[in-house]
Amino acid sequence: MTERKPRVLLLFGGRSSEHSVSCVTAAGVMHAIDRDRFEVVPVGITRQGEWTLLTEDPQDWALNTGSLPEISDVENPVQLSTDPNKTSLMSLSKSIVSELGEIDVVFPLLHGPFGEDGSIQGMLEMAGVSYVGSGIAASAMGMDKHFMKVVFANAGFTVGPYEVITNKQWLRDSEAALQRCDSLNYPLFVKPARAGSSVGITKVDVPSDLRAAIEVARREDPKVIVEQGIVGREIECGVLEGRGSSHSRASLPGEIAVAANGHTFYDFEAKYVDGAAAQLSCPADLSDEATAQIRELAVKAFDAIDAEGLSRVDFFYTPEGEWIINEINTMPGFTPSSMYPQMWAKTGIEYRELIDELIALASERKIGLR
C-alpha cells in the first residue's frame, strides 16, 4: 500500500483589509510548493468569514495587471472538524456534513486581524491541528504595535518615541489625545495599531493634518499608534526557527529603497501595485560588524515574543550607528518577490526549500502548551 502524501491546507483570504494581499501570498506558495511531497488543499476565507474549498491554480489568486484578487463565492463550504481527535476537513455542501480527509498541517497565509493576530491560531489549537508560524500569544503581540513595543523595550531594545490613542480616549477627549502628541517631533507616522501591509498609514508633516490622519487609521483599527519619524535606513532581517532545541536562524539583512513615483514612504501602493516603486538590496550595504549586529538582534526580537516558524524583523539604522527596532511581522508577505523569501534566497535557502522547512517545523511541533 502506497503511503499517502502529507496534506497541507493553505488557508488564505480572510476578514481583514489585507484579504487580497493574502490571496497573492497564497498564489506564490501554490506555485512553488512541492506537489511530489505534499497534497495541497486550498481553502479561502471570504471577507465575511465563510470558508470555501478553492481551485489549486495559482493564477486564480495572483496579482494580474494591477488588479487585486478576491474570494467572494462560497460554492464549496467547508470547516475543520471541531473534534481534536479528528483533524479532518468537513464539507458542508447541501447542508450535509461529510469528511473530505485528514489535514496534517495548516499553512495560514493570512495577514491582519482574524488571521495573524492569534485568532486563527487559537482556533487551530482548539481543533488540534498543526500549523505554520507563531502561536496565540506571539501572534497577538506581533500584531499589536503598542504591546510589541512594550515587550521590546523591556527586552532591552531601543524603541522610537510614540503615543497610543485608544478608542475610548479618542471618543472621550480627542483634543487631549492630540495634545499628547505634541511631545513628538514631526514628521509623524500615524498607524492602525493592529494592521499591516501599510494599510491606513499616513505620514504627517504638520500638526494641522494630524486629526485627519488619525481618522484614516481608525477606519482600520479604533486603536491608533502615532510614531515619531526616525532618521535612518530601514533594514530588515528574516528569522527562521531552529529545529528541535537549536537556535533560531537569521537571514542576511535587506534594505528597501523607495523611488519617488509619488511615494513618500513604503506604502501599500509601493508594496503591491507599483512594481517600479521599490527595490530590495540584499545583502544590505553594511559593514560586517553591523550585519552581525542586526542578525543577532533579529533573533533576539524573535525570541523576545516567543515567536515560532518565521518572522521578519524591521529596524532603523541611524547615522550614529544605533539600531532602533521598528516592528516584527509574524506572517510576512510570502510571494517569491516578497522581502522575506528574497532575503532567505540570498542566504542560501530557496523559496521551495523554505516552504518545506516551515511545514517540517510545524509538523514536529506539538499542539498546546510548549
ZALUM-506471 format. One line per 10 residues: their letters; for each residue x, y, z of C-alpha. Coordinates in Angstrom, 1 decimal. Last residue first. Example, Ala and Ser with C-alpha at 12.3 -4.5 7.8 and 13.67 -1.06 7.14 Angstrom:
<nodes>
sa = 13.7,-1.1,7.1; 12.3,-4.5,7.8
</nodes>
This chain:
<nodes>
rlgikresal = 5.1,24.2,24.8; 1.4,24.5,25.8; -0.9,23.1,23.2; -0.2,21.4,19.9; 3.2,19.8,19.4; 5.8,21.0,17.0; 7.4,18.4,14.6; 4.9,19.1,11.8; 5.1,22.9,12.1; 8.8,22.8,11.7
ailedilery = 8.6,20.5,8.7; 6.0,22.7,7.0; 8.3,25.7,7.5; 11.3,23.8,6.1; 9.4,22.6,3.0; 8.2,26.2,2.3; 11.8,27.5,2.7; 13.1,24.7,0.3; 10.5,25.9,-2.3; 11.7,29.6,-1.9
eigtkawmqp = 15.4,29.0,-1.9; 17.5,28.8,1.2; 21.1,30.1,0.7; 21.2,33.5,2.4; 20.3,35.3,-0.8; 17.3,33.0,-1.1; 16.5,33.8,2.6; 16.4,37.5,1.9; 14.2,37.0,-1.1; 11.8,34.8,0.8
ymssptfgpm = 11.3,37.5,3.5; 11.3,40.5,1.1; 8.5,39.5,-1.0; 9.2,38.7,-4.7; 8.6,34.9,-4.4; 5.3,35.7,-2.5; 5.5,35.4,1.3; 4.5,38.7,2.8; 5.3,38.4,6.5; 3.4,36.3,9.0
tnieniiweg = 5.0,37.0,12.4; 5.9,40.6,11.4; 8.2,42.3,14.0; 8.4,46.0,14.4; 10.5,49.2,14.3; 13.6,48.4,16.3; 16.2,51.1,16.6; 19.8,50.1,15.8; 22.3,52.8,16.5; 25.2,53.5,14.1
eptyffdvrs = 25.2,57.3,14.5; 23.7,57.7,11.0; 20.8,55.7,12.3; 19.9,52.1,11.4; 16.1,51.7,11.6; 14.9,48.1,12.2; 12.4,45.6,10.8; 12.1,42.0,11.9; 10.6,39.4,9.6; 9.2,36.3,11.2
lgeadiadfa = 9.0,32.6,10.7; 8.2,29.3,12.5; 7.8,30.3,16.1; 7.8,33.6,18.0; 8.3,33.6,21.8; 7.9,37.4,21.9; 11.5,38.1,23.0; 12.8,35.1,21.0; 12.0,36.7,17.6; 13.4,40.0,18.9
kvaleriqat = 16.7,38.3,20.0; 16.9,36.6,16.6; 16.6,39.9,14.9; 19.1,41.5,17.2; 21.8,38.9,16.4; 21.2,39.3,12.6; 21.3,43.1,13.1; 24.6,43.0,14.9; 26.3,40.6,12.5; 25.5,42.8,9.6
aedsldapcs = 26.7,45.9,11.5; 30.0,44.2,12.2; 30.5,43.0,8.6; 29.8,46.6,7.5; 26.5,47.3,5.8; 25.3,47.6,2.2; 22.2,45.4,2.6; 22.6,41.8,1.4; 20.3,42.1,-0.2; 19.1,45.4,-1.8
lqaaagdvyk = 15.4,45.4,-2.5; 14.0,48.0,-4.9; 10.7,49.9,-4.6; 8.3,51.9,-6.7; 8.8,50.2,-10.0; 6.2,47.4,-9.4; 3.6,50.0,-8.4; 0.7,47.8,-7.0; 1.9,45.7,-4.1; 4.5,47.3,-1.9
aefdyfthgn = 4.6,50.8,-3.4; 0.8,51.0,-3.5; 0.6,49.9,0.2; 3.1,52.4,1.4; 6.9,52.3,1.6; 7.4,56.0,2.2; 6.9,59.3,0.4; 5.6,57.6,-2.7; 4.6,59.8,-5.7; 6.8,57.9,-8.1
aavaiegpls = 9.8,58.8,-5.8; 11.7,55.5,-5.7; 11.6,53.6,-2.4; 14.9,51.8,-1.4; 14.3,48.7,0.7; 17.2,47.2,2.6; 17.9,43.5,3.2; 19.7,41.7,6.0; 21.2,38.3,5.5; 18.9,35.7,7.1
arshssgrge = 18.7,34.9,10.8; 18.4,31.4,12.3; 16.8,30.3,15.5; 18.9,28.3,17.9; 18.6,24.5,18.0; 16.3,22.9,20.6; 14.3,21.0,18.0; 14.8,22.6,14.6; 15.6,26.3,14.6; 13.0,28.9,13.8
lvgceiergv = 13.6,31.1,10.8; 14.2,34.8,11.1; 14.3,37.3,8.2; 16.0,40.7,8.6; 15.0,44.2,7.6; 16.9,47.5,7.3; 15.2,50.9,7.0; 18.0,53.5,6.9; 17.9,56.3,9.4; 16.2,59.5,10.6
igqevivkpd = 13.2,58.2,12.7; 9.8,59.7,12.3; 7.9,59.9,15.7; 5.2,57.3,15.9; 1.5,57.7,16.5; -0.3,54.5,17.3; -4.0,54.1,16.8; -6.6,51.8,18.4; -10.0,52.0,16.7; -8.5,49.9,13.9
erraveiaar = -8.9,50.1,10.1; -11.1,53.2,9.8; -9.3,54.5,12.9; -6.1,55.0,10.8; -7.9,57.4,8.5; -9.4,59.3,11.5; -5.9,59.6,13.0; -4.6,61.1,9.7; -7.4,63.6,9.7; -6.5,64.7,13.3
ldspvdvkti = -2.8,65.0,12.5; -3.0,67.3,9.4; -2.9,70.6,11.3; 0.1,69.4,13.3; 2.4,69.4,10.2; 4.4,66.7,8.3; 2.1,63.7,8.8; 2.9,60.4,7.0; -0.3,58.3,6.9; -0.8,54.6,7.4
gvssgarapk = -4.2,53.1,6.8; -2.9,49.9,5.2; 1.0,49.8,5.3; 0.8,46.0,4.7; -0.2,45.6,8.3; -2.9,46.2,10.8; -3.3,46.2,14.6; -2.2,49.6,15.9; -3.6,51.5,12.9; -0.8,53.9,12.0
vflpynlsdc = 0.1,57.5,12.1; 3.6,58.3,11.1; 4.9,61.6,12.4; 7.2,64.1,10.7; 7.5,65.8,13.1; 8.9,65.7,16.6; 6.7,64.1,19.4; 5.8,65.8,22.6; 2.9,67.5,20.9; 1.3,64.0,20.5
rqlaaesdrl = -0.2,64.2,24.0; -2.1,67.3,22.7; -3.9,65.3,20.1; -5.2,62.9,22.7; -6.4,65.8,24.9; -8.2,67.2,21.9; -9.8,63.9,21.1; -11.4,63.7,24.5; -13.8,60.9,25.4; -14.1,59.4,21.9
wqkntiveyp = -10.4,59.4,21.3; -9.5,58.1,24.8; -12.2,55.4,24.4; -10.8,54.2,21.1; -7.3,54.1,22.3; -4.6,56.6,21.3; -1.0,55.3,21.7; 1.9,57.7,21.6; 5.4,57.1,20.2; 9.1,57.7,20.6
gvtfganafv = 11.4,55.2,18.9; 12.3,51.9,20.6; 15.8,50.9,21.7; 15.8,47.2,22.6; 16.4,46.0,26.1; 13.9,43.2,26.4; 11.5,45.5,28.3; 11.6,47.9,25.4; 10.8,45.0,23.0; 7.8,43.9,25.1
vkmfhkdmgm = 6.4,47.4,25.4; 7.0,48.0,21.7; 5.1,44.8,20.8; 2.3,45.8,23.1; 1.7,49.0,21.1; 2.3,47.6,17.6; -0.3,44.9,18.1; 0.1,42.2,15.5; 3.3,40.7,16.9; 1.9,40.6,20.4
asaaigsgvy = -1.2,38.7,19.2; 0.9,36.3,17.1; 3.3,35.7,20.0; 0.4,35.0,22.3; -1.6,32.6,20.0; 1.2,30.6,18.5; 3.7,31.6,15.8; 4.0,30.1,12.3; 2.9,27.0,10.4; 0.1,24.9,11.8
svgamelmgq = -0.6,21.5,13.4; -4.2,20.8,14.0; -5.8,20.0,17.4; -9.1,21.8,16.6; -8.7,24.0,19.7; -5.1,24.9,18.7; -6.3,25.6,15.2; -9.0,28.0,16.6; -6.4,29.8,18.8; -4.1,30.2,15.8
isgdegfpgh = -6.9,31.6,13.8; -7.4,34.4,16.3; -3.8,34.9,17.3; -3.3,38.2,15.5; -2.3,37.0,12.0; -5.6,35.7,10.8; -8.7,37.5,12.3; -6.8,40.8,12.2; -4.0,41.2,9.6; -2.5,38.8,7.1
llpfvvdieg = -3.4,35.2,6.5; -1.3,32.6,4.8; -2.3,30.1,7.5; -0.3,26.9,6.4; -2.4,24.1,8.1; -0.6,20.8,8.6; -1.7,17.2,8.5; -5.3,17.5,7.4; -7.4,14.3,7.3; -10.0,13.7,4.6
lesvisksls = -13.0,15.4,3.0; -15.4,14.3,5.7; -19.2,14.9,5.3; -21.7,17.3,6.7; -24.8,17.6,4.6; -26.4,21.1,4.4; -26.1,20.9,0.6; -22.3,21.3,0.9; -20.9,21.5,4.4; -17.7,19.6,3.6
mlstknpdts = -15.5,18.7,6.6; -11.7,18.9,6.8; -10.4,16.4,9.2; -8.0,16.6,12.2; -10.2,14.2,14.1; -9.2,13.7,17.8; -9.5,17.5,18.3; -13.2,17.2,17.4; -14.3,20.5,16.0; -13.6,19.3,12.5
lqvpnevdsi = -12.3,21.9,10.2; -14.8,23.7,8.1; -16.0,23.7,4.5; -18.3,25.5,2.0; -17.9,24.5,-1.6; -19.5,27.2,-3.8; -18.8,30.1,-1.5; -18.2,32.9,-3.9; -16.3,36.1,-2.9; -12.6,35.4,-2.6
eplsgtnlaw = -10.9,38.5,-4.1; -7.8,39.0,-6.2; -6.3,42.6,-6.6; -6.0,44.1,-10.1; -2.7,45.6,-11.2; -2.4,43.7,-14.4; -2.6,40.4,-12.6; -1.8,39.8,-8.9; -2.2,36.1,-8.4; -5.2,34.2,-7.0
dqpdetlltw = -6.7,32.4,-10.0; -3.2,32.2,-11.5; -2.1,29.9,-8.7; -4.5,27.1,-9.9; -5.4,24.9,-7.0; -9.1,25.8,-7.1; -11.0,26.6,-3.9; -12.7,24.9,-0.9; -14.7,27.5,1.0; -14.7,29.1,4.4
egqrtigvpv = -17.0,32.0,5.3; -15.6,34.9,7.4; -17.5,37.8,5.8; -14.3,38.9,3.9; -14.3,35.4,2.5; -12.0,32.7,3.8; -10.3,30.5,1.2; -9.2,26.9,1.4; -6.6,25.4,-0.8; -5.8,21.7,-0.1
vefrdrdiah = -2.3,20.8,-1.4; -1.0,17.2,-1.3; 2.6,17.3,-0.4; 5.9,15.7,-1.5; 5.6,15.4,-5.3; 3.5,18.6,-5.2; 6.5,20.6,-3.9; 5.1,24.0,-3.1; 6.2,26.7,-5.6; 3.0,27.8,-7.5
mvgaatvcsv = 0.7,27.3,-4.5; 3.1,29.3,-2.3; 3.1,32.2,-4.7; -0.7,32.1,-5.2; -1.2,32.0,-1.4; 0.8,35.3,-1.0; -1.4,36.9,-3.7; -4.5,35.8,-1.8; -3.2,37.1,1.5; -2.5,40.5,-0.2
shessrggfl = -6.2,40.4,-1.4; -7.6,40.0,2.2; -5.3,42.6,3.7; -8.3,44.7,4.7; -9.1,41.9,7.2; -11.7,39.2,7.0; -9.7,36.4,5.5; -8.1,35.5,2.2; -5.9,32.5,2.8; -5.6,29.0,4.3
llvrpkretm = -3.3,26.5,2.5; -4.2,23.1,3.9; -1.3,20.7,3.6; -2.0,17.0,3.3; 1.0,14.8,3.9; 1.5,12.4,1.0; -0.1,9.0,1.2; 1.9,5.8,1.8; 1.4,3.4,-1.0; 0.0,0.0,0.0
</nodes>
